[in-house]
Amino acid sequence: MILVADSGSSSSDWMLNLPDSAPLSFRTKGLNPFFVNEKEIARVMQEVPEILPYANEIHEVYFFGAGCVTPDRREIVSNALTEIFPTAFISVESDMLGCAYATCGHNKGYVCTIGTGSDIGFYDGEGLHPSLHGVGYVLGDEGSGAWFGRRLIIDFLYEKMPKDLQKKFAEKYRVSKDVVIKNVYQKDRPNAYLASFAEFMAENRLHPYIDTLLKNGFDEFIRTHVITYPDFWEYKVNFVGGIAYHFDLQLREVCEVLGVRVGSILSNPIEQLFHFVVERETRLIIK
């Protein structure tokens, strides 16, 4: 059995191939090793009733996760998964590589993640090239859920929102400066907290303020991350993540203005990623 995971900072999606039935799918919290430790990852997996009956039958685990960018971070995840799946081969790679597999397959192209955070990489059909980007929500993450959430909160606290939206935001979240400071500076996973306010944009997407905010955020992402590549126009640029998917109209408009060729836009790459990995491993066994 092969288990495949796509993990962001907010949630993780899993799929397991079963011999005589449809794949088993389930979701856990995000398992970014920058925000959760080895024990927490193991605890989360132990609380998934769907997977425990198969723990000793799973022989391969392919985990593609946010934060899995250095050997020490990948080791945190690998050690935790080994505790749950003791007889399995464990592979831990970045979520960017998983998104490349899901959107590009074996073709060359750019892959961008725009969800809780944001990043970009060039995929040559086999692997990802090193990138200067992906510096996290404090220094970057342009156009991401955390980026938009930060701007919504700032405009709300400084009373820069249009009055109608200011009223709606106050009624929906009942936030104050003290609440925001506690969640951003004192609690775990502040990036996910900031990204949680993206729901407000979805509910008010037709408002000129929200429309402008979205276009400005995507414009900053494209200018900062995409068109800095000298050959960006030669390849399609693919996008993965809830922010890119749910606000694709504004994203496509910005891309068209800036001359970016849009490829796939996926909300969640797990199905495409799962089939890519299973087919690849099946071919290797046949060979």
C-alpha positions in Angstrom: 0.0 0.0 0.0 1.1 3.5 -0.8 0.2 6.5 1.3 0.6 10.0 -0.2 0.2 13.3 1.7 0.1 17.0 0.7 0.6 19.1 3.8 0.3 22.9 4.1 0.5 25.0 7.3 -3.3 24.9 7.8 -4.3 21.3 6.8 -2.9 18.1 5.4 -4.7 15.9 2.8 -3.9 12.1 2.6 -4.8 9.4 0.1 -4.1 5.6 0.5 -4.4 3.1 -2.3 -6.4 0.1 -1.3 -6.1 -3.2 -3.2 -9.7 -3.8 -4.0 -11.6 -0.5 -3.5 -11.4 3.2 -4.1 -8.5 5.1 -2.4 -9.0 6.1 1.2 -9.0 9.9 1.8 -8.7 11.8 5.0 -7.6 15.2 6.4 -5.5 16.2 9.4 -4.2 19.5 10.7 -1.2 21.1 8.9 2.1 19.4 9.7 4.6 22.1 8.9 7.8 21.1 10.9 8.5 24.8 11.5 5.4 25.0 13.7 4.8 21.4 15.0 7.4 19.0 16.5 8.0 15.3 16.0 5.8 14.3 19.0 2.9 16.5 17.8 3.0 15.0 14.3 3.0 11.5 15.7 0.1 12.4 18.1 -1.9 13.8 15.2 -1.5 10.6 13.2 -2.3 8.4 16.1 -5.7 10.1 16.3 -6.7 9.3 12.8 -8.9 6.2 13.1 -9.2 5.6 9.3 -5.5 4.9 8.9 -4.6 2.8 12.0 -5.9 -0.5 10.8 -3.5 -0.3 7.8 -0.5 1.0 9.6 1.5 -2.2 9.3 0.4 -2.9 5.8 1.6 0.4 4.3 5.0 -0.1 2.7 5.6 3.3 1.2 4.8 6.8 2.5 5.3 9.9 0.3 4.9 13.1 2.3 5.1 16.5 0.5 4.9 19.3 3.0 5.3 23.0 3.6 8.4 23.6 5.7 10.1 20.4 4.5 12.9 22.3 2.8 16.0 21.3 4.8 17.3 17.9 6.0 16.7 18.6 9.6 13.0 19.6 9.0 12.4 16.6 6.8 13.9 14.4 9.5 11.4 15.7 12.0 8.5 14.5 9.8 10.3 11.3 8.8 10.9 10.2 12.4 7.3 10.9 13.4 5.9 8.9 10.4 8.3 6.0 11.1 6.8 5.8 14.6 3.4 5.3 13.0 4.4 3.2 10.0 7.4 1.2 11.3 7.8 -1.1 8.3 7.3 1.5 5.6 9.8 3.4 3.3 9.3 7.1 4.2 10.0 9.9 1.7 9.7 13.5 2.8 9.9 16.3 0.2 8.7 19.9 -0.1 5.1 20.8 -0.9 6.5 22.6 -4.0 7.7 19.4 -5.5 4.4 17.8 -4.9 2.6 20.7 -6.6 5.0 20.4 -9.5 4.2 16.7 -9.9 0.4 17.5 -9.7 0.4 20.3 -12.2 3.3 19.6 -14.6 3.7 15.9 -14.5 6.7 15.3 -16.6 6.6 18.7 -18.4 8.6 21.8 -17.7 6.9 24.8 -16.1 6.6 27.1 -13.2 4.6 26.1 -10.1 3.3 28.6 -7.6 1.7 28.0 -4.3 -0.8 30.6 -3.1 -2.6 29.4 0.0 -1.8 30.1 3.6 1.7 31.1 2.3 3.1 31.6 -1.2 6.1 30.4 -3.1 7.4 29.7 -6.6 9.7 27.2 -8.3 10.8 26.1 -11.8 10.3 22.5 -12.6 12.4 20.9 -15.4 10.2 17.8 -15.8 12.2 15.9 -13.2 13.0 18.1 -10.3 12.7 21.6 -8.9 15.4 24.2 -9.3 16.7 26.1 -6.3 14.7 29.3 -5.7 15.4 32.6 -4.0 11.8 32.9 -2.8 9.8 31.4 -0.1 11.0 33.4 2.9 7.9 33.0 5.0 5.0 35.2 6.2 7.1 37.7 8.1 9.3 38.7 5.2 7.3 37.5 2.2 4.3 35.3 1.3 3.0 38.0 -1.1 -0.5 37.4 -2.3 -1.1 34.6 0.3 -3.9 34.1 2.8 -1.5 35.4 5.5 -0.6 38.4 3.4 -4.2 39.3 2.8 -5.2 38.6 6.4 -2.5 40.9 7.7 -3.8 43.8 5.5 -7.4 43.2 6.4 -6.5 43.4 10.1 -4.3 46.4 9.7 -7.0 48.3 7.7 -9.6 47.3 10.3 -7.6 48.3 13.3 -6.6 51.6 11.7 -10.2 52.1 10.5 -9.1 52.4 6.9 -11.8 49.9 5.6 -14.9 51.3 4.0 -17.5 51.8 6.7 -19.8 49.1 5.5 -17.0 46.5 5.5 -15.7 47.8 8.8 -19.1 47.1 10.4 -19.3 43.6 8.8 -15.8 42.7 9.9 -16.4 43.8 13.5 -19.6 41.8 13.7 -18.1 38.7 12.2 -14.8 38.5 14.1 -15.1 40.8 17.2 -11.4 41.3 17.2 -9.4 43.9 19.1 -5.8 45.0 19.1 -5.2 42.9 22.2 -6.7 39.8 20.6 -4.7 40.2 17.4 -1.4 40.8 19.3 -2.0 37.6 21.3 -2.7 35.5 18.3 0.1 36.9 16.1 2.9 37.2 18.7 2.1 34.8 21.5 0.2 31.8 20.1 1.3 29.0 17.7 0.8 29.1 13.9 0.2 32.9 13.5 0.3 32.5 9.8 -2.7 30.2 9.8 -4.5 32.7 12.1 -3.9 35.6 9.7 -4.9 33.4 6.7 -8.2 32.6 8.4 -9.5 36.1 7.6 -9.5 35.2 3.9 -13.0 33.9 4.3 -14.1 37.5 4.7 -12.8 38.3 1.2 -14.7 35.4 -0.2 -18.0 36.6 1.4 -17.4 40.1 0.1 -15.6 39.5 -3.2 -17.8 41.8 -5.2 -16.9 44.8 -3.0 -14.6 47.2 -4.8 -12.3 47.3 -1.8 -11.9 43.5 -1.8 -11.5 43.4 -5.6 -8.7 46.0 -5.4 -7.0 44.3 -2.5 -7.0 41.0 -4.3 -5.5 42.5 -7.5 -2.9 44.4 -5.6 -1.9 41.3 -3.7 -1.6 39.1 -6.8 0.2 41.9 -8.7 2.8 42.0 -5.9 3.2 38.2 -6.1 3.6 38.1 -9.9 6.0 41.1 -9.9 8.1 39.8 -7.0 8.2 36.1 -7.9 7.2 35.3 -11.5 8.4 38.0 -13.8 11.8 38.2 -12.1 12.6 35.0 -14.1 14.0 36.1 -17.4 12.2 33.3 -19.3 8.9 33.3 -17.5 7.0 33.9 -20.7 8.4 30.6 -22.3 6.5 28.3 -19.9 3.1 28.0 -18.4 2.8 29.2 -14.8 0.7 26.8 -12.7 -1.0 27.7 -9.4 -2.0 25.6 -6.4 -3.8 26.7 -3.3 -7.1 27.9 -2.0 -6.4 31.6 -2.5 -5.3 31.2 -6.1 -8.3 28.9 -6.8 -11.1 30.8 -5.1 -10.0 34.2 -6.4 -8.9 33.0 -9.9 -10.7 35.7 -11.7 -8.6 38.5 -10.2 -5.4 36.3 -10.5 -6.1 35.6 -14.2 -6.7 39.3 -14.9 -3.4 40.3 -13.3 -1.6 37.6 -15.1 -3.0 38.7 -18.5 -2.0 42.3 -17.8 1.6 41.2 -17.0 2.0 38.7 -19.8 2.0 35.6 -17.7 0.7 32.4 -19.4 -1.6 30.6 -16.9 -1.6 26.8 -16.8 -3.5 24.8 -14.2 -5.1 26.4 -11.1 -5.8 23.8 -8.4 -7.4 24.3 -5.0 -5.8 21.1 -3.7 -3.2 18.9 -5.5 -3.7 15.7 -3.6 -5.7 13.7 -6.2 -3.3 14.6 -9.1 -0.3 14.1 -6.8 -1.6 10.7 -5.6 -2.1 9.3 -9.1 1.3 10.6 -10.3 3.1 8.9 -7.4 1.2 5.6 -7.6 1.6 5.4 -11.4 5.3 6.2 -11.1 6.0 3.6 -8.4 3.9 1.0 -10.3 6.0 1.6 -13.4 9.2 1.1 -11.4 7.9 -2.2 -10.0 7.0 -3.5 -13.5 10.5 -2.5 -14.8 
